[in-house]
Amino acid sequence: MFLHIGKNLTIPVNKIIAIVDKETSLYSYDTKMFIDIMKKKGNIYNPDQIDEKEIKTYIITDNNIYTSNISSSTLFKRNNKMKKSANHFI
């Protein structure tokens, strides 16, 4: 299954490690440092070059961090809806 994170981009759900609210991430020194290190390494994927002010969520995968202008709560809801609908087919 895939999660649509905006800007015509989908990510395989099994690759997602965490979905982090940008504002919340600023309160954690460790999370902020991790994101800064990933930025310096060039491992942040920003589709269509979303303006820094528009970024609402970081999606951490095994290789990269993706940015999204969709709130983390909306992404969680999408993910849960997909899991529920997938269970109906099992």
Summary of the structure (lengths in Angstrom):
residues: 90
radius of gyration: 13.4
end to end distance: 13.7
largest distance: 42.8
contacts: 230
relative contact order: 0.23
helix: 44%
strand: 29%
